[in-house]
Amino acid sequence: MRAPNSQTIRNAVRLALDEDLAHGDVTTSALFPRAIQARAAIVAHQPLTVAGVAVAQEVFLAVDPSLHIVKTIKDGTTVKPGKEVIVVQGDVRSLLMAERVAVNFLQHLSGIATLTAKFCAAVRHSSTTILDTRKTIPGLRALEKWAVHLGGGRNHRFSLGDGILIKDNHLALLRSTGINVAGACRLARAEAPHGLRIEVEAKSLQEVTEALAGRADIILLDNMSPALVQKAVALIKKRALIEVSGGITLQTVADMAQAGVDFISVGALTHSAPAADLSMDLTGYRGSRGRTR
């Protein structure tokens, strides 16, 4: 996956700054009527995989183009507590106005990358690939999927136009017209754009058998126990790629991988990743009596 383009980053940053600075920063304006030069460093307080540095940099420069980016850590880098992720110098009023939005992006995206890295580490002794899902915050999908990539995972569909994925609601509607899983796969292959792989959800071994009869390219084993997944893998016999999804945790992901599946998709990577622990520290500024702090 390529990094989000500059326009995608700018759009996300502009929306965030419009929320936070729609009426300015009345606190900073009241307390500091004149410019004060300072150094701001966003620092990690836990081991983490960094994601969002490019976005944080855009936040600072969007608030004040005269701010100087002193140094940054490359997105995707694993850091220890105490590491400075980005350092910026300039008017402290601008640094304070940018602080919350810049830190928010870094905490959220680094949290996703860090959780993804943990899932990938849990299956490192297998050939299974960790995938994300479309369970993303509206408007932030490109950034969140980039964070998954930085953590070592792979991206599933970016949009509904990226692939055929026949899920439970599709199948329920088709069953009401007498079409089973096999028929759904055949219908999709006949009507879908050429070249798209056909993936279908299966909740039982019977549906796995039907998916094979319909010549599905990928069979998504949904909310199955590790024991049932093993039976499904034996039944499929490499006639289709196998994805597992549904309630996967760090405690269960290794067992699923050991069953011999190709992919494990984890919605939690984007919808439940805890925010990474980072904060912004100010140094090098001068107080009213000229003392450096």
MARNUVO-313376 format. One record per residue (C-alpha): y, z, x; residue number from 1. Coordinates in nm, 3 decimals, always signed. Layout:
# residues N
{c2 = Y	c3 = Z	c1 = X	k = NUM} .
...
END
This chain:
# residues 293
{c2 = +0.000	c3 = +0.000	c1 = +0.000	k = 1} .
{c2 = +0.350	c3 = -0.080	c1 = +0.117	k = 2} .
{c2 = +0.621	c3 = +0.184	c1 = +0.110	k = 3} .
{c2 = +0.845	c3 = +0.170	c1 = -0.198	k = 4} .
{c2 = +1.130	c3 = -0.073	c1 = -0.140	k = 5} .
{c2 = +1.485	c3 = +0.049	c1 = -0.088	k = 6} .
{c2 = +1.589	c3 = -0.041	c1 = -0.442	k = 7} .
{c2 = +1.309	c3 = +0.166	c1 = -0.595	k = 8} .
{c2 = +1.413	c3 = +0.464	c1 = -0.384	k = 9} .
{c2 = +1.781	c3 = +0.413	c1 = -0.468	k = 10} .
{c2 = +1.709	c3 = +0.398	c1 = -0.840	k = 11} .
{c2 = +1.511	c3 = +0.724	c1 = -0.834	k = 12} .
{c2 = +1.777	c3 = +0.897	c1 = -0.627	k = 13} .
{c2 = +2.061	c3 = +0.777	c1 = -0.848	k = 14} .
{c2 = +1.893	c3 = +0.911	c1 = -1.162	k = 15} .
{c2 = +1.832	c3 = +1.247	c1 = -0.995	k = 16} .
{c2 = +2.190	c3 = +1.275	c1 = -0.867	k = 17} .
{c2 = +2.328	c3 = +1.174	c1 = -1.206	k = 18} .
{c2 = +2.142	c3 = +1.472	c1 = -1.353	k = 19} .
{c2 = +2.257	c3 = +1.719	c1 = -1.090	k = 20} .
{c2 = +2.611	c3 = +1.601	c1 = -1.012	k = 21} .
{c2 = +2.726	c3 = +1.456	c1 = -1.344	k = 22} .
{c2 = +3.009	c3 = +1.711	c1 = -1.346	k = 23} .
{c2 = +3.030	c3 = +1.773	c1 = -0.972	k = 24} .
{c2 = +2.943	c3 = +2.094	c1 = -0.788	k = 25} .
{c2 = +3.192	c3 = +2.344	c1 = -0.925	k = 26} .
{c2 = +3.062	c3 = +2.632	c1 = -0.713	k = 27} .
{c2 = +3.097	c3 = +2.454	c1 = -0.380	k = 28} .
{c2 = +3.434	c3 = +2.305	c1 = -0.477	k = 29} .
{c2 = +3.568	c3 = +2.648	c1 = -0.573	k = 30} .
{c2 = +3.449	c3 = +2.824	c1 = -0.258	k = 31} .
{c2 = +3.512	c3 = +2.557	c1 = +0.006	k = 32} .
{c2 = +3.826	c3 = +2.352	c1 = -0.060	k = 33} .
{c2 = +3.825	c3 = +2.210	c1 = +0.294	k = 34} .
{c2 = +3.561	c3 = +2.038	c1 = +0.504	k = 35} .
{c2 = +3.335	c3 = +2.255	c1 = +0.723	k = 36} .
{c2 = +3.100	c3 = +2.087	c1 = +0.968	k = 37} .
{c2 = +2.741	c3 = +2.213	c1 = +0.967	k = 38} .
{c2 = +2.383	c3 = +2.129	c1 = +1.054	k = 39} .
{c2 = +2.123	c3 = +2.125	c1 = +0.776	k = 40} .
{c2 = +1.750	c3 = +2.127	c1 = +0.841	k = 41} .
{c2 = +1.480	c3 = +2.103	c1 = +0.576	k = 42} .
{c2 = +1.196	c3 = +2.312	c1 = +0.713	k = 43} .
{c2 = +0.826	c3 = +2.334	c1 = +0.621	k = 44} .
{c2 = +0.695	c3 = +2.682	c1 = +0.541	k = 45} .
{c2 = +0.328	c3 = +2.584	c1 = +0.509	k = 46} .
{c2 = +0.091	c3 = +2.334	c1 = +0.667	k = 47} .
{c2 = +0.153	c3 = +2.009	c1 = +0.480	k = 48} .
{c2 = +0.143	c3 = +1.632	c1 = +0.485	k = 49} .
{c2 = +0.500	c3 = +1.507	c1 = +0.472	k = 50} .
{c2 = +0.604	c3 = +1.260	c1 = +0.203	k = 51} .
{c2 = +0.949	c3 = +1.174	c1 = +0.077	k = 52} .
{c2 = +1.156	c3 = +1.179	c1 = +0.396	k = 53} .
{c2 = +1.292	c3 = +0.833	c1 = +0.322	k = 54} .
{c2 = +1.390	c3 = +0.952	c1 = -0.025	k = 55} .
{c2 = +1.558	c3 = +1.269	c1 = +0.103	k = 56} .
{c2 = +1.751	c3 = +1.064	c1 = +0.356	k = 57} .
{c2 = +1.874	c3 = +0.838	c1 = +0.076	k = 58} .
{c2 = +1.986	c3 = +1.144	c1 = -0.121	k = 59} .
{c2 = +2.207	c3 = +1.272	c1 = +0.161	k = 60} .
{c2 = +2.364	c3 = +0.932	c1 = +0.228	k = 61} .
{c2 = +2.417	c3 = +0.863	c1 = -0.142	k = 62} .
{c2 = +2.611	c3 = +1.189	c1 = -0.173	k = 63} .
{c2 = +2.813	c3 = +1.120	c1 = +0.142	k = 64} .
{c2 = +2.770	c3 = +0.810	c1 = +0.361	k = 65} .
{c2 = +2.950	c3 = +0.987	c1 = +0.645	k = 66} .
{c2 = +2.664	c3 = +1.236	c1 = +0.688	k = 67} .
{c2 = +2.468	c3 = +1.184	c1 = +1.009	k = 68} .
{c2 = +2.088	c3 = +1.184	c1 = +0.999	k = 69} .
{c2 = +2.004	c3 = +1.354	c1 = +1.329	k = 70} .
{c2 = +1.625	c3 = +1.330	c1 = +1.315	k = 71} .
{c2 = +1.338	c3 = +1.287	c1 = +1.073	k = 72} .
{c2 = +0.963	c3 = +1.333	c1 = +1.072	k = 73} .
{c2 = +0.771	c3 = +1.018	c1 = +0.981	k = 74} .
{c2 = +0.627	c3 = +1.012	c1 = +0.630	k = 75} .
{c2 = +0.253	c3 = +1.082	c1 = +0.645	k = 76} .
{c2 = +0.278	c3 = +1.326	c1 = +0.936	k = 77} .
{c2 = +0.090	c3 = +1.656	c1 = +0.913	k = 78} .
{c2 = +0.312	c3 = +1.948	c1 = +1.018	k = 79} .
{c2 = +0.280	c3 = +2.321	c1 = +1.070	k = 80} .
{c2 = +0.505	c3 = +2.594	c1 = +0.928	k = 81} .
{c2 = +0.846	c3 = +2.606	c1 = +1.095	k = 82} .
{c2 = +0.864	c3 = +2.231	c1 = +1.159	k = 83} .
{c2 = +1.197	c3 = +2.061	c1 = +1.080	k = 84} .
{c2 = +1.123	c3 = +1.764	c1 = +0.857	k = 85} .
{c2 = +1.476	c3 = +1.621	c1 = +0.841	k = 86} .
{c2 = +1.800	c3 = +1.728	c1 = +1.011	k = 87} .
{c2 = +2.142	c3 = +1.620	c1 = +0.886	k = 88} .
{c2 = +2.494	c3 = +1.697	c1 = +1.012	k = 89} .
{c2 = +2.828	c3 = +1.670	c1 = +0.838	k = 90} .
{c2 = +3.055	c3 = +1.827	c1 = +0.578	k = 91} .
{c2 = +2.877	c3 = +2.134	c1 = +0.443	k = 92} .
{c2 = +3.006	c3 = +2.058	c1 = +0.094	k = 93} .
{c2 = +2.811	c3 = +1.733	c1 = +0.090	k = 94} .
{c2 = +2.504	c3 = +1.902	c1 = +0.237	k = 95} .
{c2 = +2.509	c3 = +2.163	c1 = -0.039	k = 96} .
{c2 = +2.552	c3 = +1.901	c1 = -0.311	k = 97} .
{c2 = +2.253	c3 = +1.705	c1 = -0.181	k = 98} .
{c2 = +2.031	c3 = +2.006	c1 = -0.108	k = 99} .
{c2 = +1.849	c3 = +2.059	c1 = -0.436	k = 100} .
{c2 = +1.770	c3 = +1.695	c1 = -0.508	k = 101} .
{c2 = +1.659	c3 = +1.622	c1 = -0.151	k = 102} .
{c2 = +1.436	c3 = +1.930	c1 = -0.139	k = 103} .
{c2 = +1.296	c3 = +1.859	c1 = -0.487	k = 104} .
{c2 = +1.178	c3 = +1.514	c1 = -0.381	k = 105} .
{c2 = +1.028	c3 = +1.644	c1 = -0.058	k = 106} .
{c2 = +0.851	c3 = +1.935	c1 = -0.229	k = 107} .
{c2 = +0.705	c3 = +1.718	c1 = -0.504	k = 108} .
{c2 = +0.596	c3 = +1.422	c1 = -0.293	k = 109} .
{c2 = +0.471	c3 = +1.632	c1 = -0.001	k = 110} .
{c2 = +0.277	c3 = +1.842	c1 = -0.251	k = 111} .
{c2 = +0.100	c3 = +1.528	c1 = -0.374	k = 112} .
{c2 = +0.028	c3 = +1.406	c1 = -0.020	k = 113} .
{c2 = -0.096	c3 = +1.748	c1 = +0.087	k = 114} .
{c2 = -0.333	c3 = +1.786	c1 = -0.210	k = 115} .
{c2 = -0.461	c3 = +1.431	c1 = -0.160	k = 116} .
{c2 = -0.534	c3 = +1.508	c1 = +0.205	k = 117} .
{c2 = -0.740	c3 = +1.810	c1 = +0.098	k = 118} .
{c2 = -0.948	c3 = +1.598	c1 = -0.142	k = 119} .
{c2 = -1.000	c3 = +1.332	c1 = +0.124	k = 120} .
{c2 = -1.107	c3 = +1.597	c1 = +0.377	k = 121} .
{c2 = -1.359	c3 = +1.733	c1 = +0.126	k = 122} .
{c2 = -1.541	c3 = +1.396	c1 = +0.110	k = 123} .
{c2 = -1.490	c3 = +1.289	c1 = +0.472	k = 124} .
{c2 = -1.865	c3 = +1.292	c1 = +0.545	k = 125} .
{c2 = -1.935	c3 = +1.041	c1 = +0.267	k = 126} .
{c2 = -1.836	c3 = +0.681	c1 = +0.198	k = 127} .
{c2 = -1.654	c3 = +0.783	c1 = -0.122	k = 128} .
{c2 = -1.288	c3 = +0.688	c1 = -0.168	k = 129} .
{c2 = -1.041	c3 = +0.917	c1 = -0.346	k = 130} .
{c2 = -0.829	c3 = +0.737	c1 = -0.607	k = 131} .
{c2 = -0.525	c3 = +0.837	c1 = -0.807	k = 132} .
{c2 = -0.461	c3 = +0.754	c1 = -1.174	k = 133} .
{c2 = -0.169	c3 = +0.650	c1 = -1.397	k = 134} .
{c2 = -0.102	c3 = +1.016	c1 = -1.483	k = 135} .
{c2 = +0.236	c3 = +1.010	c1 = -1.314	k = 136} .
{c2 = +0.587	c3 = +1.129	c1 = -1.401	k = 137} .
{c2 = +0.763	c3 = +0.841	c1 = -1.582	k = 138} .
{c2 = +0.996	c3 = +0.663	c1 = -1.343	k = 139} .
{c2 = +0.838	c3 = +0.810	c1 = -1.029	k = 140} .
{c2 = +0.506	c3 = +0.624	c1 = -1.020	k = 141} .
{c2 = +0.583	c3 = +0.414	c1 = -0.711	k = 142} .
{c2 = +0.694	c3 = +0.721	c1 = -0.515	k = 143} .
{c2 = +0.401	c3 = +0.934	c1 = -0.629	k = 144} .
{c2 = +0.144	c3 = +0.667	c1 = -0.553	k = 145} .
{c2 = +0.305	c3 = +0.621	c1 = -0.211	k = 146} .
{c2 = +0.256	c3 = +0.995	c1 = -0.154	k = 147} .
{c2 = -0.113	c3 = +0.961	c1 = -0.247	k = 148} .
{c2 = -0.145	c3 = +0.681	c1 = +0.008	k = 149} .
{c2 = +0.023	c3 = +0.896	c1 = +0.274	k = 150} .
{c2 = -0.232	c3 = +1.170	c1 = +0.203	k = 151} .
{c2 = -0.520	c3 = +0.930	c1 = +0.268	k = 152} .
{c2 = -0.606	c3 = +0.833	c1 = -0.088	k = 153} .
{c2 = -0.608	c3 = +0.490	c1 = -0.250	k = 154} .
{c2 = -0.421	c3 = +0.372	c1 = -0.553	k = 155} .
{c2 = -0.591	c3 = +0.275	c1 = -0.878	k = 156} .
{c2 = -0.392	c3 = +0.063	c1 = -1.124	k = 157} .
{c2 = -0.012	c3 = +0.064	c1 = -1.097	k = 158} .
{c2 = +0.021	c3 = -0.069	c1 = -1.450	k = 159} .
{c2 = -0.189	c3 = -0.184	c1 = -1.744	k = 160} .
{c2 = -0.166	c3 = -0.539	c1 = -1.611	k = 161} .
{c2 = -0.344	c3 = -0.463	c1 = -1.285	k = 162} .
{c2 = -0.702	c3 = -0.454	c1 = -1.404	k = 163} .
{c2 = -0.946	c3 = -0.434	c1 = -1.693	k = 164} .
{c2 = -1.042	c3 = -0.076	c1 = -1.770	k = 165} .
{c2 = -1.227	c3 = -0.036	c1 = -2.100	k = 166} .
{c2 = -1.194	c3 = +0.329	c1 = -2.204	k = 167} .
{c2 = -1.319	c3 = +0.549	c1 = -2.486	k = 168} .
{c2 = -1.055	c3 = +0.452	c1 = -2.743	k = 169} .
{c2 = -1.115	c3 = +0.081	c1 = -2.679	k = 170} .
{c2 = -1.488	c3 = +0.136	c1 = -2.724	k = 171} .
{c2 = -1.448	c3 = +0.342	c1 = -3.040	k = 172} .
{c2 = -1.243	c3 = +0.066	c1 = -3.202	k = 173} .
{c2 = -1.492	c3 = -0.201	c1 = -3.096	k = 174} .
{c2 = -1.791	c3 = +0.000	c1 = -3.222	k = 175} .
{c2 = -1.631	c3 = +0.001	c1 = -3.567	k = 176} .
{c2 = -1.672	c3 = -0.378	c1 = -3.561	k = 177} .
{c2 = -2.029	c3 = -0.364	c1 = -3.430	k = 178} .
{c2 = -1.953	c3 = -0.431	c1 = -3.061	k = 179} .
{c2 = -2.116	c3 = -0.199	c1 = -2.805	k = 180} .
{c2 = -2.035	c3 = -0.140	c1 = -2.438	k = 181} .
{c2 = -2.216	c3 = -0.454	c1 = -2.325	k = 182} .
{c2 = -2.032	c3 = -0.662	c1 = -2.582	k = 183} .
{c2 = -1.699	c3 = -0.511	c1 = -2.477	k = 184} .
{c2 = -1.762	c3 = -0.617	c1 = -2.116	k = 185} .
{c2 = -1.854	c3 = -0.971	c1 = -2.221	k = 186} .
{c2 = -1.548	c3 = -0.997	c1 = -2.445	k = 187} .
{c2 = -1.318	c3 = -0.876	c1 = -2.167	k = 188} .
{c2 = -1.466	c3 = -1.120	c1 = -1.917	k = 189} .
{c2 = -1.423	c3 = -1.410	c1 = -2.157	k = 190} .
{c2 = -1.066	c3 = -1.329	c1 = -2.257	k = 191} .
{c2 = -0.908	c3 = -1.157	c1 = -1.954	k = 192} .
{c2 = -0.714	c3 = -1.334	c1 = -1.678	k = 193} .
{c2 = -0.944	c3 = -1.491	c1 = -1.418	k = 194} .
{c2 = -1.034	c3 = -1.284	c1 = -1.117	k = 195} .
{c2 = -0.986	c3 = -0.935	c1 = -1.262	k = 196} .
{c2 = -1.279	c3 = -0.699	c1 = -1.220	k = 197} .
{c2 = -1.424	c3 = -0.550	c1 = -1.536	k = 198} .
{c2 = -1.445	c3 = -0.170	c1 = -1.534	k = 199} .
{c2 = -1.585	c3 = +0.023	c1 = -1.828	k = 200} .
{c2 = -1.614	c3 = +0.392	c1 = -1.907	k = 201} .
{c2 = -1.957	c3 = +0.543	c1 = -1.972	k = 202} .
{c2 = -2.024	c3 = +0.893	c1 = -2.100	k = 203} .
{c2 = -2.405	c3 = +0.873	c1 = -2.117	k = 204} .
{c2 = -2.698	c3 = +0.700	c1 = -1.952	k = 205} .
{c2 = -2.731	c3 = +0.483	c1 = -2.262	k = 206} .
{c2 = -2.376	c3 = +0.357	c1 = -2.211	k = 207} .
{c2 = -2.452	c3 = +0.300	c1 = -1.841	k = 208} .
{c2 = -2.746	c3 = +0.081	c1 = -1.945	k = 209} .
{c2 = -2.520	c3 = -0.112	c1 = -2.182	k = 210} .
{c2 = -2.254	c3 = -0.154	c1 = -1.911	k = 211} .
{c2 = -2.517	c3 = -0.302	c1 = -1.680	k = 212} .
{c2 = -2.627	c3 = -0.538	c1 = -1.955	k = 213} .
{c2 = -2.266	c3 = -0.649	c1 = -1.990	k = 214} .
{c2 = -2.246	c3 = -0.706	c1 = -1.612	k = 215} .
{c2 = -1.958	c3 = -0.467	c1 = -1.556	k = 216} .
{c2 = -1.818	c3 = -0.478	c1 = -1.203	k = 217} .
{c2 = -1.735	c3 = -0.106	c1 = -1.202	k = 218} .
{c2 = -1.885	c3 = +0.168	c1 = -1.417	k = 219} .
{c2 = -1.667	c3 = +0.475	c1 = -1.467	k = 220} .
{c2 = -1.883	c3 = +0.784	c1 = -1.518	k = 221} .
{c2 = -1.659	c3 = +1.007	c1 = -1.725	k = 222} .
{c2 = -1.694	c3 = +1.387	c1 = -1.738	k = 223} .
{c2 = -2.057	c3 = +1.384	c1 = -1.623	k = 224} .
{c2 = -2.221	c3 = +1.673	c1 = -1.439	k = 225} .
{c2 = -2.328	c3 = +1.613	c1 = -1.077	k = 226} .
{c2 = -2.692	c3 = +1.606	c1 = -1.193	k = 227} .
{c2 = -2.621	c3 = +1.340	c1 = -1.455	k = 228} .
{c2 = -2.416	c3 = +1.141	c1 = -1.204	k = 229} .
{c2 = -2.717	c3 = +1.137	c1 = -0.971	k = 230} .
{c2 = -2.932	c3 = +0.997	c1 = -1.253	k = 231} .
{c2 = -2.669	c3 = +0.733	c1 = -1.329	k = 232} .
{c2 = -2.651	c3 = +0.631	c1 = -0.962	k = 233} .
{c2 = -3.029	c3 = +0.590	c1 = -0.955	k = 234} .
{c2 = -3.016	c3 = +0.384	c1 = -1.274	k = 235} .
{c2 = -2.737	c3 = +0.155	c1 = -1.152	k = 236} .
{c2 = -2.912	c3 = +0.080	c1 = -0.820	k = 237} .
{c2 = -2.598	c3 = -0.074	c1 = -0.664	k = 238} .
{c2 = -2.572	c3 = -0.337	c1 = -0.938	k = 239} .
{c2 = -2.215	c3 = -0.220	c1 = -0.997	k = 240} .
{c2 = -1.960	c3 = -0.010	c1 = -0.816	k = 241} .
{c2 = -1.945	c3 = +0.349	c1 = -0.941	k = 242} .
{c2 = -1.638	c3 = +0.557	c1 = -1.013	k = 243} .
{c2 = -1.644	c3 = +0.921	c1 = -1.126	k = 244} .
{c2 = -1.362	c3 = +1.087	c1 = -1.315	k = 245} .
{c2 = -1.287	c3 = +1.384	c1 = -1.536	k = 246} .
{c2 = -1.209	c3 = +1.740	c1 = -1.431	k = 247} .
{c2 = -1.274	c3 = +1.683	c1 = -1.060	k = 248} .
{c2 = -1.165	c3 = +1.977	c1 = -0.845	k = 249} .
{c2 = -1.171	c3 = +2.061	c1 = -0.476	k = 250} .
{c2 = -1.475	c3 = +2.277	c1 = -0.552	k = 251} .
{c2 = -1.674	c3 = +1.994	c1 = -0.716	k = 252} .
{c2 = -1.557	c3 = +1.678	c1 = -0.542	k = 253} .
{c2 = -1.801	c3 = +1.704	c1 = -0.248	k = 254} .
{c2 = -2.102	c3 = +1.732	c1 = -0.480	k = 255} .
{c2 = -1.987	c3 = +1.423	c1 = -0.668	k = 256} .
{c2 = -1.944	c3 = +1.231	c1 = -0.343	k = 257} .
{c2 = -2.291	c3 = +1.332	c1 = -0.223	k = 258} .
{c2 = -2.437	c3 = +1.172	c1 = -0.534	k = 259} .
{c2 = -2.355	c3 = +0.835	c1 = -0.378	k = 260} .
{c2 = -2.057	c3 = +0.716	c1 = -0.582	k = 261} .
{c2 = -1.800	c3 = +0.468	c1 = -0.450	k = 262} .
{c2 = -1.484	c3 = +0.617	c1 = -0.598	k = 263} .
{c2 = -1.364	c3 = +0.947	c1 = -0.737	k = 264} .
{c2 = -1.042	c3 = +0.933	c1 = -0.936	k = 265} .
{c2 = -0.838	c3 = +1.253	c1 = -0.961	k = 266} .
{c2 = -0.552	c3 = +1.279	c1 = -1.208	k = 267} .
{c2 = -0.452	c3 = +1.615	c1 = -1.060	k = 268} .
{c2 = -0.323	c3 = +1.444	c1 = -0.746	k = 269} .
{c2 = -0.009	c3 = +1.347	c1 = -0.934	k = 270} .
{c2 = +0.003	c3 = +1.555	c1 = -1.251	k = 271} .
{c2 = -0.090	c3 = +1.895	c1 = -1.106	k = 272} .
{c2 = -0.014	c3 = +1.898	c1 = -0.734	k = 273} .
{c2 = +0.167	c3 = +2.222	c1 = -0.645	k = 274} .
{c2 = +0.508	c3 = +2.175	c1 = -0.487	k = 275} .
{c2 = +0.502	c3 = +2.202	c1 = -0.110	k = 276} .
{c2 = +0.696	c3 = +2.495	c1 = +0.038	k = 277} .
{c2 = +1.010	c3 = +2.360	c1 = +0.206	k = 278} .
{c2 = +1.370	c3 = +2.478	c1 = +0.212	k = 279} .
{c2 = +1.704	c3 = +2.379	c1 = +0.363	k = 280} .
{c2 = +1.866	c3 = +2.599	c1 = +0.628	k = 281} .
{c2 = +2.230	c3 = +2.570	c1 = +0.737	k = 282} .
{c2 = +2.334	c3 = +2.643	c1 = +1.096	k = 283} .
{c2 = +2.610	c3 = +2.552	c1 = +1.337	k = 284} .
{c2 = +2.894	c3 = +2.604	c1 = +1.091	k = 285} .
{c2 = +3.220	c3 = +2.790	c1 = +1.153	k = 286} .
{c2 = +3.343	c3 = +3.070	c1 = +0.931	k = 287} .
{c2 = +3.704	c3 = +3.140	c1 = +0.842	k = 288} .
{c2 = +3.763	c3 = +3.322	c1 = +1.174	k = 289} .
{c2 = +3.606	c3 = +3.052	c1 = +1.386	k = 290} .
{c2 = +3.275	c3 = +3.221	c1 = +1.453	k = 291} .
{c2 = +2.976	c3 = +2.991	c1 = +1.487	k = 292} .
{c2 = +2.686	c3 = +3.096	c1 = +1.264	k = 293} .
END
